[in-house]
């Protein structure tokens, strides 16, 4: 819904073989962690291995498996979350891509199915200090 604002410009960081970037919710209402079903982090065409991805929000870090049933933590449109994964990134400018898969629990599209959205954003940015 708001894909061009997913990646926060200037938030790419790299440390000890891990890359992080801040992301914003591409939806107009808050969602519980359980509705964030998947993400991908790609830098200069190299995708972070799925098993290394971590999601941080509200000061807590989670795997996507841990978020699957988590309805206690909420992602609000005004808050950034941090997506990280194992990717070696050198200083300089890089093309950063984030893919998100979200479920919108209050929009029923068929019998027992809720709206599923996939959003993507790509930005070029320098590694922040």
Buried (B, 14 or more C-beta within 10 A) or exposed (E): EEBEBBBBEEBBBBEEEBBBBBBBBBBEEEBBBBBBBEBBBBBBEEBBEEEBBBBBBEEEEBEBEBBEEBEEBBBBBEEBBBBBBBBEBEEEEBEBBBBBBBBBEEEEEEEEEEBEBEBBBBBEBEBEE
